[in-house]
Amino acid sequence: MTHGFDKEYWERHWQQAGAADPGRAGGGPPNPHLVRETGDLVPGTALDAGCGEGAEAIWLAAHGWQVTAADISAEVLARAAARASASGAAERVRWVEADLGTWQPGTPFDLVTTHYAHPTIPQLDFYDRIADWVAPGGTLLIVGHLHTAHLHTGHLHTGHGHGADHRPPAEASATAETITARLDGAAWDVATAEECHRTAVTREGGEIPLHDVVVRATRRR
C-alpha cells in the first residue's frame, strides 16, 4: 500500500482521526527517543519537522527551547496550537503550515528533529533536506519507522499513525544504515544509530509493537 503523503492525504487523515476519537485533542506524550536523546542538550532554537499534534514541540518548549513546529496539515496545526495554549508553552512555539518537501525555513537551528513524518518527497531526500537546516554545532535527531518488510505497525495515537490495519509503506521507512550513509562523515559526528523495538500503549489501553530507527548526529561545520 502506498500513499502520496500530500496535503490532501494528511488533512483527510487528521479529520478522520478527530472524528473517530474526539477525545484525542489532548494528544499523547512526547516520543521517548526525543526525551532521551535531547534531555542533556543546552536549549536553543529547534525545528520540529512534521510536528503532528505537537507533543514533541510542546515538550521542547517546556524545557526551554524556542521551537518552530511545521506541518502540512492546517487541521492538526490548529489542534496542536490549542494544546500548546492549554499547556502554557504557546509563547515558545511558532506553528508553520508548510510542505516540507519545498519549504525553506530561512535560518538554521540548534536542533532539527522529526518523528515519523512522511513528506511529499522520498523519505531519505527529506532527511537530507532537514539535515541542511542544522546550524554548525547543532543536533539532528531523526526518529522514523524501521524498514523491515515483515513487521506490522498498528495505529498509535501519538500523531503519526497509518491506520489500525496498515504498516508504513516501504518508501516511508528507513534503516540506520541508509540514514547515516547520507551524512557526510567530514561534516557530522554520529552519536546514535540504532534500530529498536518497543511496546506502546494506545489511548484505548491496548498495546502495540513499534519498530523504530533512531539517528542523532552533531554537525561539525
PyMOL commands that set and color helices and strands:
alter all, ss='L'
color gray80, all
select helices_A, chain A and resi 7-20+22-26+32-38+55-62+74-87+90-92+123-131+170-172+176-180
alter helices_A, ss='H'
color red, helices_A
select strands_A, chain A and resi 45-49+66-71+93-97+109-115+134-145+188-201+207-219
alter strands_A, ss='S'
color yellow, strands_A
deselect
rebuild
show_as cartoon
